[in-house]
Amino acid sequence: MMPNPAHVIRASLITRSIKCGKPNCRCATGEGHKSLYLSSYYNGKTQLDSVPKSYQDKVSQCIKDYEEITTLLAELSCINLELFRRREIDL
Ligand SMILES: [Zn+2]
């Protein structure tokens, strides 16, 4: 089954440690606050979008769906090319 194309996202989920800047915060001396981001690359630009924890699973599924559809389309294209070579494709 093809995943729903309406929900695909081409990006990666990454974790970034951010220092909040408050001088008394534990992050001033130690590790920063970990946050989840969507890293995407379109039109020559990489963008980071913050992802709330409550969205993590859904966003993760959207990324998987994108990858699955991409793989399925590549396989379909391969089959269609073979059919075209045999002039058996119905266009
Ligand atoms: Zn902090």
PDB file of the backbone (N, CA, C, O) and the ligand in Angstrom, with CONECT records:
HET     ZN  A 101       1
ATOM      1  N   MET A   1       0.838  -1.213   0.000  1.00  0.00           N
ATOM      2  CA  MET A   1       0.000   0.000   0.000  1.00  0.00           C
ATOM      3  C   MET A   1       0.865   1.251   0.000  1.00  0.00           C
ATOM      4  O   MET A   1       1.827   1.370   0.759  1.00  0.00           O
ATOM      5  N   MET A   2       0.497   2.173  -0.868  1.00  0.00           N
ATOM      6  CA  MET A   2       1.194   3.457  -0.941  1.00  0.00           C
ATOM      7  C   MET A   2       0.735   4.337   0.218  1.00  0.00           C
ATOM      8  O   MET A   2      -0.465   4.477   0.453  1.00  0.00           O
ATOM      9  N   PRO A   3       1.686   4.934   0.944  1.00  0.00           N
ATOM     10  CA  PRO A   3       1.274   5.857   2.021  1.00  0.00           C
ATOM     11  C   PRO A   3       0.552   7.073   1.431  1.00  0.00           C
ATOM     12  O   PRO A   3       0.684   7.360   0.241  1.00  0.00           O
ATOM     13  N   ASN A   4      -0.181   7.755   2.233  1.00  0.00           N
ATOM     14  CA  ASN A   4      -0.913   8.936   1.779  1.00  0.00           C
ATOM     15  C   ASN A   4       0.057  10.066   1.407  1.00  0.00           C
ATOM     16  O   ASN A   4       0.770  10.574   2.272  1.00  0.00           O
ATOM     17  N   PRO A   5       0.088  10.464   0.121  1.00  0.00           N
ATOM     18  CA  PRO A   5       1.036  11.508  -0.307  1.00  0.00           C
ATOM     19  C   PRO A   5       0.752  12.856   0.349  1.00  0.00           C
ATOM     20  O   PRO A   5       1.617  13.731   0.374  1.00  0.00           O
ATOM     21  N   ALA A   6      -0.441  13.022   0.872  1.00  0.00           N
ATOM     22  CA  ALA A   6      -0.789  14.301   1.509  1.00  0.00           C
ATOM     23  C   ALA A   6       0.036  14.538   2.775  1.00  0.00           C
ATOM     24  O   ALA A   6       0.134  15.667   3.256  1.00  0.00           O
ATOM     25  N   HIS A   7       0.632  13.460   3.314  1.00  0.00           N
ATOM     26  CA  HIS A   7       1.336  13.608   4.587  1.00  0.00           C
ATOM     27  C   HIS A   7       2.839  13.408   4.496  1.00  0.00           C
ATOM     28  O   HIS A   7       3.499  13.173   5.508  1.00  0.00           O
ATOM     29  N   VAL A   8       3.383  13.499   3.288  1.00  0.00           N
ATOM     30  CA  VAL A   8       4.829  13.254   3.187  1.00  0.00           C
ATOM     31  C   VAL A   8       5.631  14.505   3.542  1.00  0.00           C
ATOM     32  O   VAL A   8       5.219  15.631   3.263  1.00  0.00           O
ATOM     33  N   ILE A   9       6.778  14.277   4.159  1.00  0.00           N
ATOM     34  CA  ILE A   9       7.728  15.367   4.426  1.00  0.00           C
ATOM     35  C   ILE A   9       9.116  14.882   4.052  1.00  0.00           C
ATOM     36  O   ILE A   9       9.571  13.836   4.516  1.00  0.00           O
ATOM     37  N   ARG A  10       9.788  15.661   3.201  1.00  0.00           N
ATOM     38  CA  ARG A  10      11.164  15.323   2.859  1.00  0.00           C
ATOM     39  C   ARG A  10      12.093  16.172   3.723  1.00  0.00           C
ATOM     40  O   ARG A  10      12.353  17.339   3.429  1.00  0.00           O
ATOM     41  N   ALA A  11      12.581  15.559   4.785  1.00  0.00           N
ATOM     42  CA  ALA A  11      13.444  16.250   5.740  1.00  0.00           C
ATOM     43  C   ALA A  11      14.039  15.204   6.672  1.00  0.00           C
ATOM     44  O   ALA A  11      13.707  14.022   6.577  1.00  0.00           O
ATOM     45  N   SER A  12      14.917  15.637   7.572  1.00  0.00           N
ATOM     46  CA  SER A  12      15.420  14.721   8.606  1.00  0.00           C
ATOM     47  C   SER A  12      15.171  15.313   9.970  1.00  0.00           C
ATOM     48  O   SER A  12      15.176  16.530  10.155  1.00  0.00           O
ATOM     49  N   LEU A  13      14.950  14.420  10.929  1.00  0.00           N
ATOM     50  CA  LEU A  13      14.805  14.857  12.317  1.00  0.00           C
ATOM     51  C   LEU A  13      16.186  14.869  12.959  1.00  0.00           C
ATOM     52  O   LEU A  13      16.907  13.873  12.914  1.00  0.00           O
ATOM     53  N   ILE A  14      16.543  15.983  13.547  1.00  0.00           N
ATOM     54  CA  ILE A  14      17.838  16.077  14.215  1.00  0.00           C
ATOM     55  C   ILE A  14      17.660  16.684  15.611  1.00  0.00           C
ATOM     56  O   ILE A  14      16.675  17.369  15.886  1.00  0.00           O
ATOM     57  N   THR A  15      18.615  16.420  16.462  1.00  0.00           N
ATOM     58  CA  THR A  15      18.596  17.002  17.803  1.00  0.00           C
ATOM     59  C   THR A  15      19.704  18.039  17.883  1.00  0.00           C
ATOM     60  O   THR A  15      20.833  17.792  17.459  1.00  0.00           O
ATOM     61  N   ARG A  16      19.375  19.190  18.425  1.00  0.00           N
ATOM     62  CA  ARG A  16      20.365  20.240  18.606  1.00  0.00           C
ATOM     63  C   ARG A  16      20.404  20.642  20.075  1.00  0.00           C
ATOM     64  O   ARG A  16      19.370  20.696  20.741  1.00  0.00           O
ATOM     65  N   SER A  17      21.581  20.918  20.564  1.00  0.00           N
ATOM     66  CA  SER A  17      21.713  21.454  21.917  1.00  0.00           C
ATOM     67  C   SER A  17      21.853  22.964  21.830  1.00  0.00           C
ATOM     68  O   SER A  17      22.760  23.485  21.181  1.00  0.00           O
ATOM     69  N   ILE A  18      20.946  23.650  22.489  1.00  0.00           N
ATOM     70  CA  ILE A  18      20.924  25.113  22.429  1.00  0.00           C
ATOM     71  C   ILE A  18      21.182  25.678  23.828  1.00  0.00           C
ATOM     72  O   ILE A  18      20.620  25.200  24.813  1.00  0.00           O
ATOM     73  N   LYS A  19      22.037  26.700  23.902  1.00  0.00           N
ATOM     74  CA  LYS A  19      22.240  27.414  25.170  1.00  0.00           C
ATOM     75  C   LYS A  19      21.250  28.565  25.211  1.00  0.00           C
ATOM     76  O   LYS A  19      21.195  29.384  24.293  1.00  0.00           O
ATOM     77  N   CYS A  20      20.462  28.621  26.292  1.00  0.00           N
ATOM     78  CA  CYS A  20      19.386  29.603  26.347  1.00  0.00           C
ATOM     79  C   CYS A  20      19.886  31.018  26.643  1.00  0.00           C
ATOM     80  O   CYS A  20      19.169  31.989  26.402  1.00  0.00           O
ATOM     81  N   GLY A  21      21.099  31.142  27.158  1.00  0.00           N
ATOM     82  CA  GLY A  21      21.660  32.470  27.373  1.00  0.00           C
ATOM     83  C   GLY A  21      21.510  32.990  28.788  1.00  0.00           C
ATOM     84  O   GLY A  21      22.145  33.982  29.147  1.00  0.00           O
ATOM     85  N   LYS A  22      20.664  32.331  29.621  1.00  0.00           N
ATOM     86  CA  LYS A  22      20.515  32.777  31.013  1.00  0.00           C
ATOM     87  C   LYS A  22      21.781  32.403  31.780  1.00  0.00           C
ATOM     88  O   LYS A  22      22.198  31.245  31.777  1.00  0.00           O
ATOM     89  N   PRO A  23      22.392  33.397  32.440  1.00  0.00           N
ATOM     90  CA  PRO A  23      23.699  33.142  33.089  1.00  0.00           C
ATOM     91  C   PRO A  23      23.621  32.106  34.208  1.00  0.00           C
ATOM     92  O   PRO A  23      24.612  31.423  34.467  1.00  0.00           O
ATOM     93  N   ASN A  24      22.473  31.969  34.881  1.00  0.00           N
ATOM     94  CA  ASN A  24      22.375  31.036  36.006  1.00  0.00           C
ATOM     95  C   ASN A  24      21.861  29.647  35.608  1.00  0.00           C
ATOM     96  O   ASN A  24      21.762  28.751  36.446  1.00  0.00           O
ATOM     97  N   CYS A  25      21.542  29.485  34.343  1.00  0.00           N
ATOM     98  CA  CYS A  25      21.003  28.201  33.899  1.00  0.00           C
ATOM     99  C   CYS A  25      22.104  27.150  33.864  1.00  0.00           C
ATOM    100  O   CYS A  25      23.272  27.471  33.640  1.00  0.00           O
ATOM    101  N   ARG A  26      21.730  25.900  34.084  1.00  0.00           N
ATOM    102  CA  ARG A  26      22.712  24.819  34.072  1.00  0.00           C
ATOM    103  C   ARG A  26      23.416  24.716  32.712  1.00  0.00           C
ATOM    104  O   ARG A  26      24.531  24.205  32.608  1.00  0.00           O
ATOM    105  N   CYS A  27      22.736  25.212  31.680  1.00  0.00           N
ATOM    106  CA  CYS A  27      23.325  25.077  30.348  1.00  0.00           C
ATOM    107  C   CYS A  27      24.504  26.025  30.132  1.00  0.00           C
ATOM    108  O   CYS A  27      25.289  25.850  29.200  1.00  0.00           O
ATOM    109  N   ALA A  28      24.622  27.044  31.015  1.00  0.00           N
ATOM    110  CA  ALA A  28      25.726  27.995  30.870  1.00  0.00           C
ATOM    111  C   ALA A  28      27.075  27.299  31.013  1.00  0.00           C
ATOM    112  O   ALA A  28      28.043  27.646  30.336  1.00  0.00           O
ATOM    113  N   THR A  29      27.124  26.307  31.909  1.00  0.00           N
ATOM    114  CA  THR A  29      28.383  25.597  32.109  1.00  0.00           C
ATOM    115  C   THR A  29      28.370  24.202  31.489  1.00  0.00           C
ATOM    116  O   THR A  29      29.404  23.689  31.060  1.00  0.00           O
ATOM    117  N   GLY A  30      27.199  23.604  31.450  1.00  0.00           N
ATOM    118  CA  GLY A  30      27.120  22.239  30.937  1.00  0.00           C
ATOM    119  C   GLY A  30      26.567  22.163  29.536  1.00  0.00           C
ATOM    120  O   GLY A  30      26.766  23.056  28.713  1.00  0.00           O
ATOM    121  N   GLU A  31      25.876  21.088  29.290  1.00  0.00           N
ATOM    122  CA  GLU A  31      25.303  20.852  27.983  1.00  0.00           C
ATOM    123  C   GLU A  31      24.082  21.744  27.771  1.00  0.00           C
ATOM    124  O   GLU A  31      23.392  22.089  28.730  1.00  0.00           O
ATOM    125  N   GLY A  32      23.816  22.112  26.537  1.00  0.00           N
ATOM    126  CA  GLY A  32      22.657  22.944  26.210  1.00  0.00           C
ATOM    127  C   GLY A  32      21.356  22.186  26.329  1.00  0.00           C
ATOM    128  O   GLY A  32      21.350  20.985  26.600  1.00  0.00           O
ATOM    129  N   HIS A  33      20.246  22.888  26.125  1.00  0.00           N
ATOM    130  CA  HIS A  33      18.924  22.259  26.135  1.00  0.00           C
ATOM    131  C   HIS A  33      18.716  21.540  24.817  1.00  0.00           C
ATOM    132  O   HIS A  33      18.879  22.119  23.743  1.00  0.00           O
ATOM    133  N   LYS A  34      18.353  20.266  24.914  1.00  0.00           N
ATOM    134  CA  LYS A  34      18.165  19.502  23.692  1.00  0.00           C
ATOM    135  C   LYS A  34      16.797  19.776  23.094  1.00  0.00           C
ATOM    136  O   LYS A  34      15.783  19.714  23.788  1.00  0.00           O
ATOM    137  N   SER A  35      16.774  20.079  21.803  1.00  0.00           N
ATOM    138  CA  SER A  35      15.510  20.272  21.104  1.00  0.00           C
ATOM    139  C   SER A  35      15.541  19.527  19.782  1.00  0.00           C
ATOM    140  O   SER A  35      16.594  19.282  19.193  1.00  0.00           O
ATOM    141  N   LEU A  36      14.350  19.181  19.348  1.00  0.00           N
ATOM    142  CA  LEU A  36      14.196  18.440  18.118  1.00  0.00           C
ATOM    143  C   LEU A  36      13.918  19.411  16.970  1.00  0.00           C
ATOM    144  O   LEU A  36      13.140  20.353  17.115  1.00  0.00           O
ATOM    145  N   TYR A  37      14.560  19.171  15.840  1.00  0.00           N
ATOM    146  CA  TYR A  37      14.360  20.022  14.677  1.00  0.00           C
ATOM    147  C   TYR A  37      14.157  19.194  13.428  1.00  0.00           C
ATOM    148  O   TYR A  37      14.659  18.077  13.309  1.00  0.00           O
ATOM    149  N   LEU A  38      13.415  19.761  12.507  1.00  0.00           N
ATOM    150  CA  LEU A  38      13.308  19.206  11.170  1.00  0.00           C
ATOM    151  C   LEU A  38      14.315  19.947  10.313  1.00  0.00           C
ATOM    152  O   LEU A  38      14.255  21.170  10.185  1.00  0.00           O
ATOM    153  N   SER A  39      15.226  19.214   9.738  1.00  0.00           N
ATOM    154  CA  SER A  39      16.202  19.818   8.847  1.00  0.00           C
ATOM    155  C   SER A  39      15.795  19.507   7.410  1.00  0.00           C
ATOM    156  O   SER A  39      15.676  18.343   7.028  1.00  0.00           O
ATOM    157  N   SER A  40      15.583  20.555   6.622  1.00  0.00           N
ATOM    158  CA  SER A  40      15.154  20.343   5.240  1.00  0.00           C
ATOM    159  C   SER A  40      15.999  21.179   4.292  1.00  0.00           C
ATOM    160  O   SER A  40      16.573  22.200   4.673  1.00  0.00           O
ATOM    161  N   TYR A  41      16.059  20.724   3.061  1.00  0.00           N
ATOM    162  CA  TYR A  41      16.856  21.419   2.051  1.00  0.00           C
ATOM    163  C   TYR A  41      16.009  21.600   0.799  1.00  0.00           C
ATOM    164  O   TYR A  41      15.692  20.635   0.104  1.00  0.00           O
ATOM    165  N   TYR A  42      15.648  22.844   0.522  1.00  0.00           N
ATOM    166  CA  TYR A  42      14.882  23.175  -0.674  1.00  0.00           C
ATOM    167  C   TYR A  42      15.415  24.450  -1.282  1.00  0.00           C
ATOM    168  O   TYR A  42      15.843  25.356  -0.567  1.00  0.00           O
ATOM    169  N   ASN A  43      15.392  24.526  -2.603  1.00  0.00           N
ATOM    170  CA  ASN A  43      15.810  25.729  -3.336  1.00  0.00           C
ATOM    171  C   ASN A  43      17.179  26.225  -2.870  1.00  0.00           C
ATOM    172  O   ASN A  43      17.402  27.427  -2.727  1.00  0.00           O
ATOM    173  N   GLY A  44      18.085  25.285  -2.639  1.00  0.00           N
ATOM    174  CA  GLY A  44      19.443  25.650  -2.265  1.00  0.00           C
ATOM    175  C   GLY A  44      19.604  26.112  -0.827  1.00  0.00           C
ATOM    176  O   GLY A  44      20.665  26.612  -0.454  1.00  0.00           O
ATOM    177  N   LYS A  45      18.576  25.955  -0.022  1.00  0.00           N
ATOM    178  CA  LYS A  45      18.656  26.435   1.364  1.00  0.00           C
ATOM    179  C   LYS A  45      18.319  25.336   2.359  1.00  0.00           C
ATOM    180  O   LYS A  45      17.345  24.603   2.186  1.00  0.00           O
ATOM    181  N   THR A  46      19.134  25.230   3.402  1.00  0.00           N
ATOM    182  CA  THR A  46      18.821  24.326   4.505  1.00  0.00           C
ATOM    183  C   THR A  46      18.054  25.117   5.554  1.00  0.00           C
ATOM    184  O   THR A  46      18.450  26.221   5.926  1.00  0.00           O
ATOM    185  N   GLN A  47      16.954  24.542   6.025  1.00  0.00           N
ATOM    186  CA  GLN A  47      16.196  25.223   7.064  1.00  0.00           C
ATOM    187  C   GLN A  47      15.961  24.296   8.241  1.00  0.00           C
ATOM    188  O   GLN A  47      15.800  23.086   8.080  1.00  0.00           O
ATOM    189  N   LEU A  48      15.946  24.879   9.415  1.00  0.00           N
ATOM    190  CA  LEU A  48      15.652  24.136  10.633  1.00  0.00           C
ATOM    191  C   LEU A  48      14.325  24.617  11.185  1.00  0.00           C
ATOM    192  O   LEU A  48      14.109  25.816  11.365  1.00  0.00           O
ATOM    193  N   ASP A  49      13.446  23.676  11.450  1.00  0.00           N
ATOM    194  CA  ASP A  49      12.167  24.009  12.071  1.00  0.00           C
ATOM    195  C   ASP A  49      12.042  23.240  13.374  1.00  0.00           C
ATOM    196  O   ASP A  49      12.222  22.023  13.408  1.00  0.00           O
ATOM    197  N   SER A  50      11.741  23.939  14.416  1.00  0.00           N
ATOM    198  CA  SER A  50      11.591  23.325  15.723  1.00  0.00           C
ATOM    199  C   SER A  50      10.374  22.383  15.733  1.00  0.00           C
ATOM    200  O   SER A  50       9.320  22.708  15.185  1.00  0.00           O
ATOM    201  N   VAL A  51      10.538  21.226  16.361  1.00  0.00           N
ATOM    202  CA  VAL A  51       9.459  20.228  16.418  1.00  0.00           C
ATOM    203  C   VAL A  51       9.055  19.975  17.869  1.00  0.00           C
ATOM    204  O   VAL A  51       9.848  19.436  18.641  1.00  0.00           O
ATOM    205  N   PRO A  52       7.836  20.355  18.253  1.00  0.00           N
ATOM    206  CA  PRO A  52       7.367  20.047  19.614  1.00  0.00           C
ATOM    207  C   PRO A  52       7.327  18.534  19.817  1.00  0.00           C
ATOM    208  O   PRO A  52       7.035  17.776  18.892  1.00  0.00           O
ATOM    209  N   LYS A  53       7.624  18.114  21.042  1.00  0.00           N
ATOM    210  CA  LYS A  53       7.639  16.678  21.380  1.00  0.00           C
ATOM    211  C   LYS A  53       6.368  15.965  20.923  1.00  0.00           C
ATOM    212  O   LYS A  53       6.417  14.826  20.458  1.00  0.00           O
ATOM    213  N   SER A  54       5.239  16.640  21.059  1.00  0.00           N
ATOM    214  CA  SER A  54       3.952  16.021  20.732  1.00  0.00           C
ATOM    215  C   SER A  54       3.820  15.710  19.237  1.00  0.00           C
ATOM    216  O   SER A  54       2.959  14.926  18.838  1.00  0.00           O
ATOM    217  N   TYR A  55       4.670  16.322  18.419  1.00  0.00           N
ATOM    218  CA  TYR A  55       4.632  16.094  16.982  1.00  0.00           C
ATOM    219  C   TYR A  55       5.664  15.067  16.511  1.00  0.00           C
ATOM    220  O   TYR A  55       5.653  14.644  15.355  1.00  0.00           O
ATOM    221  N   GLN A  56       6.542  14.679  17.412  1.00  0.00           N
ATOM    222  CA  GLN A  56       7.684  13.863  17.017  1.00  0.00           C
ATOM    223  C   GLN A  56       7.298  12.597  16.244  1.00  0.00           C
ATOM    224  O   GLN A  56       7.831  12.332  15.166  1.00  0.00           O
ATOM    225  N   ASP A  57       6.357  11.811  16.812  1.00  0.00           N
ATOM    226  CA  ASP A  57       5.984  10.545  16.170  1.00  0.00           C
ATOM    227  C   ASP A  57       5.325  10.761  14.814  1.00  0.00           C
ATOM    228  O   ASP A  57       5.612  10.048  13.853  1.00  0.00           O
ATOM    229  N   LYS A  58       4.440  11.752  14.748  1.00  0.00           N
ATOM    230  CA  LYS A  58       3.737  12.012  13.491  1.00  0.00           C
ATOM    231  C   LYS A  58       4.705  12.484  12.414  1.00  0.00           C
ATOM    232  O   LYS A  58       4.647  12.031  11.271  1.00  0.00           O
ATOM    233  N   VAL A  59       5.593  13.397  12.791  1.00  0.00           N
ATOM    234  CA  VAL A  59       6.563  13.927  11.838  1.00  0.00           C
ATOM    235  C   VAL A  59       7.487  12.808  11.353  1.00  0.00           C
ATOM    236  O   VAL A  59       7.831  12.728  10.173  1.00  0.00           O
ATOM    237  N   SER A  60       7.870  11.961  12.280  1.00  0.00           N
ATOM    238  CA  SER A  60       8.705  10.820  11.972  1.00  0.00           C
ATOM    239  C   SER A  60       8.024   9.910  10.937  1.00  0.00           C
ATOM    240  O   SER A  60       8.665   9.401  10.018  1.00  0.00           O
ATOM    241  N   GLN A  61       6.721   9.723  11.110  1.00  0.00           N
ATOM    242  CA  GLN A  61       5.947   8.914  10.163  1.00  0.00           C
ATOM    243  C   GLN A  61       5.878   9.585   8.788  1.00  0.00           C
ATOM    244  O   GLN A  61       5.956   8.906   7.765  1.00  0.00           O
ATOM    245  N   CYS A  62       5.733  10.893   8.758  1.00  0.00           N
ATOM    246  CA  CYS A  62       5.680  11.638   7.494  1.00  0.00           C
ATOM    247  C   CYS A  62       6.978  11.467   6.707  1.00  0.00           C
ATOM    248  O   CYS A  62       6.962  11.344   5.482  1.00  0.00           O
ATOM    249  N   ILE A  63       8.095  11.461   7.423  1.00  0.00           N
ATOM    250  CA  ILE A  63       9.398  11.281   6.788  1.00  0.00           C
ATOM    251  C   ILE A  63       9.509   9.864   6.220  1.00  0.00           C
ATOM    252  O   ILE A  63       9.977   9.669   5.099  1.00  0.00           O
ATOM    253  N   LYS A  64       9.071   8.877   7.011  1.00  0.00           N
ATOM    254  CA  LYS A  64       9.081   7.486   6.542  1.00  0.00           C
ATOM    255  C   LYS A  64       8.195   7.327   5.315  1.00  0.00           C
ATOM    256  O   LYS A  64       8.552   6.633   4.363  1.00  0.00           O
ATOM    257  N   ASP A  65       7.024   7.984   5.348  1.00  0.00           N
ATOM    258  CA  ASP A  65       6.099   7.910   4.216  1.00  0.00           C
ATOM    259  C   ASP A  65       6.742   8.484   2.953  1.00  0.00           C
ATOM    260  O   ASP A  65       6.598   7.931   1.863  1.00  0.00           O
ATOM    261  N   TYR A  66       7.447   9.591   3.118  1.00  0.00           N
ATOM    262  CA  TYR A  66       8.122  10.184   1.959  1.00  0.00           C
ATOM    263  C   TYR A  66       9.121   9.203   1.360  1.00  0.00           C
ATOM    264  O   TYR A  66       9.171   9.007   0.146  1.00  0.00           O
ATOM    265  N   GLU A  67       9.914   8.591   2.232  1.00  0.00           N
ATOM    266  CA  GLU A  67      10.936   7.660   1.756  1.00  0.00           C
ATOM    267  C   GLU A  67      10.304   6.440   1.090  1.00  0.00           C
ATOM    268  O   GLU A  67      10.804   5.935   0.084  1.00  0.00           O
ATOM    269  N   GLU A  68       9.190   5.975   1.673  1.00  0.00           N
ATOM    270  CA  GLU A  68       8.518   4.814   1.108  1.00  0.00           C
ATOM    271  C   GLU A  68       7.936   5.122  -0.266  1.00  0.00           C
ATOM    272  O   GLU A  68       8.067   4.327  -1.196  1.00  0.00           O
ATOM    273  N   ILE A  69       7.291   6.283  -0.387  1.00  0.00           N
ATOM    274  CA  ILE A  69       6.707   6.663  -1.677  1.00  0.00           C
ATOM    275  C   ILE A  69       7.797   6.835  -2.726  1.00  0.00           C
ATOM    276  O   ILE A  69       7.632   6.423  -3.874  1.00  0.00           O
ATOM    277  N   THR A  70       8.907   7.443  -2.332  1.00  0.00           N
ATOM    278  CA  THR A  70      10.023   7.641  -3.250  1.00  0.00           C
ATOM    279  C   THR A  70      10.536   6.305  -3.774  1.00  0.00           C
ATOM    280  O   THR A  70      10.790   6.154  -4.969  1.00  0.00           O
ATOM    281  N   THR A  71      10.686   5.339  -2.872  1.00  0.00           N
ATOM    282  CA  THR A  71      11.151   4.013  -3.263  1.00  0.00           C
ATOM    283  C   THR A  71      10.141   3.334  -4.188  1.00  0.00           C
ATOM    284  O   THR A  71      10.515   2.734  -5.196  1.00  0.00           O
ATOM    285  N   LEU A  72       8.861   3.435  -3.836  1.00  0.00           N
ATOM    286  CA  LEU A  72       7.814   2.822  -4.656  1.00  0.00           C
ATOM    287  C   LEU A  72       7.771   3.443  -6.050  1.00  0.00           C
ATOM    288  O   LEU A  72       7.620   2.725  -7.039  1.00  0.00           O
ATOM    289  N   LEU A  73       7.900   4.767  -6.140  1.00  0.00           N
ATOM    290  CA  LEU A  73       7.860   5.436  -7.430  1.00  0.00           C
ATOM    291  C   LEU A  73       9.048   5.036  -8.296  1.00  0.00           C
ATOM    292  O   LEU A  73       8.912   4.879  -9.509  1.00  0.00           O
ATOM    293  N   ALA A  74      10.207   4.872  -7.678  1.00  0.00           N
ATOM    294  CA  ALA A  74      11.392   4.457  -8.422  1.00  0.00           C
ATOM    295  C   ALA A  74      11.184   3.051  -8.987  1.00  0.00           C
ATOM    296  O   ALA A  74      11.548   2.775 -10.130  1.00  0.00           O
ATOM    297  N   GLU A  75      10.597   2.164  -8.180  1.00  0.00           N
ATOM    298  CA  GLU A  75      10.324   0.795  -8.647  1.00  0.00           C
ATOM    299  C   GLU A  75       9.301   0.800  -9.780  1.00  0.00           C
ATOM    300  O   GLU A  75       9.442   0.081 -10.769  1.00  0.00           O
ATOM    301  N   LEU A  76       8.272   1.623  -9.612  1.00  0.00           N
ATOM    302  CA  LEU A  76       7.226   1.736 -10.618  1.00  0.00           C
ATOM    303  C   LEU A  76       7.801   2.260 -11.939  1.00  0.00           C
ATOM    304  O   LEU A  76       7.464   1.768 -13.016  1.00  0.00           O
ATOM    305  N   SER A  77       8.662   3.253 -11.834  1.00  0.00           N
ATOM    306  CA  SER A  77       9.299   3.825 -13.011  1.00  0.00           C
ATOM    307  C   SER A  77      10.126   2.777 -13.749  1.00  0.00           C
ATOM    308  O   SER A  77      10.126   2.714 -14.979  1.00  0.00           O
ATOM    309  N   CYS A  78      10.821   1.970 -12.981  1.00  0.00           N
ATOM    310  CA  CYS A  78      11.639   0.900 -13.527  1.00  0.00           C
ATOM    311  C   CYS A  78      10.775  -0.088 -14.325  1.00  0.00           C
ATOM    312  O   CYS A  78      11.129  -0.495 -15.431  1.00  0.00           O
ATOM    313  N   ILE A  79       9.657  -0.451 -13.742  1.00  0.00           N
ATOM    314  CA  ILE A  79       8.724  -1.368 -14.407  1.00  0.00           C
ATOM    315  C   ILE A  79       8.148  -0.722 -15.669  1.00  0.00           C
ATOM    316  O   ILE A  79       8.052  -1.366 -16.714  1.00  0.00           O
ATOM    317  N   ASN A  80       7.768   0.548 -15.566  1.00  0.00           N
ATOM    318  CA  ASN A  80       7.186   1.250 -16.714  1.00  0.00           C
ATOM    319  C   ASN A  80       8.180   1.380 -17.859  1.00  0.00           C
ATOM    320  O   ASN A  80       7.805   1.270 -19.027  1.00  0.00           O
ATOM    321  N   LEU A  81       9.454   1.614 -17.527  1.00  0.00           N
ATOM    322  CA  LEU A  81      10.476   1.689 -18.567  1.00  0.00           C
ATOM    323  C   LEU A  81      10.598   0.359 -19.296  1.00  0.00           C
ATOM    324  O   LEU A  81      10.718   0.311 -20.520  1.00  0.00           O
ATOM    325  N   GLU A  82      10.565  -0.716 -18.522  1.00  0.00           N
ATOM    326  CA  GLU A  82      10.654  -2.046 -19.120  1.00  0.00           C
ATOM    327  C   GLU A  82       9.449  -2.290 -20.036  1.00  0.00           C
ATOM    328  O   GLU A  82       9.584  -2.838 -21.130  1.00  0.00           O
ATOM    329  N   LEU A  83       8.270  -1.872 -19.566  1.00  0.00           N
ATOM    330  CA  LEU A  83       7.066  -2.020 -20.395  1.00  0.00           C
ATOM    331  C   LEU A  83       7.170  -1.169 -21.660  1.00  0.00           C
ATOM    332  O   LEU A  83       6.757  -1.592 -22.740  1.00  0.00           O
ATOM    333  N   PHE A  84       7.724   0.029 -21.513  1.00  0.00           N
ATOM    334  CA  PHE A  84       7.887   0.910 -22.675  1.00  0.00           C
ATOM    335  C   PHE A  84       8.803   0.261 -23.711  1.00  0.00           C
ATOM    336  O   PHE A  84       8.527   0.298 -24.910  1.00  0.00           O
ATOM    337  N   ARG A  85       9.899  -0.333 -23.230  1.00  0.00           N
ATOM    338  CA  ARG A  85      10.832  -0.996 -24.144  1.00  0.00           C
ATOM    339  C   ARG A  85      10.147  -2.110 -24.917  1.00  0.00           C
ATOM    340  O   ARG A  85      10.465  -2.365 -26.079  1.00  0.00           O
ATOM    341  N   ARG A  86       9.204  -2.768 -24.259  1.00  0.00           N
ATOM    342  CA  ARG A  86       8.469  -3.850 -24.926  1.00  0.00           C
ATOM    343  C   ARG A  86       7.236  -3.320 -25.660  1.00  0.00           C
ATOM    344  O   ARG A  86       6.474  -4.087 -26.249  1.00  0.00           O
ATOM    345  N   ARG A  87       7.051  -1.996 -25.615  1.00  0.00           N
ATOM    346  CA  ARG A  87       5.867  -1.351 -26.188  1.00  0.00           C
ATOM    347  C   ARG A  87       4.581  -1.951 -25.635  1.00  0.00           C
ATOM    348  O   ARG A  87       3.572  -2.076 -26.330  1.00  0.00           O
ATOM    349  N   GLU A  88       4.657  -2.314 -24.368  1.00  0.00           N
ATOM    350  CA  GLU A  88       3.472  -2.884 -23.719  1.00  0.00           C
ATOM    351  C   GLU A  88       2.842  -1.897 -22.750  1.00  0.00           C
ATOM    352  O   GLU A  88       1.872  -2.212 -22.062  1.00  0.00           O
ATOM    353  N   ILE A  89       3.411  -0.698 -22.708  1.00  0.00           N
ATOM    354  CA  ILE A  89       2.891   0.276 -21.751  1.00  0.00           C
ATOM    355  C   ILE A  89       1.619   0.895 -22.328  1.00  0.00           C
ATOM    356  O   ILE A  89       1.521   1.147 -23.529  1.00  0.00           O
ATOM    357  N   ASP A  90       0.660   1.131 -21.456  1.00  0.00           N
ATOM    358  CA  ASP A  90      -0.618   1.679 -21.869  1.00  0.00           C
ATOM    359  C   ASP A  90      -0.611   3.175 -21.578  1.00  0.00           C
ATOM    360  O   ASP A  90      -0.928   3.587 -20.462  1.00  0.00           O
ATOM    361  N   LEU A  91      -0.253   3.997 -22.570  1.00  0.00           N
ATOM    362  CA  LEU A  91      -0.166   5.448 -22.358  1.00  0.00           C
ATOM    363  C   LEU A  91      -1.347   6.172 -23.012  1.00  0.00           C
ATOM    364  O   LEU A  91      -1.438   7.397 -22.936  1.00  0.00           O
TER     365      LEU A  91
HETATM  366 ZN    ZN A 101      19.599  27.185  29.664  1.00  0.00          ZN2+
END
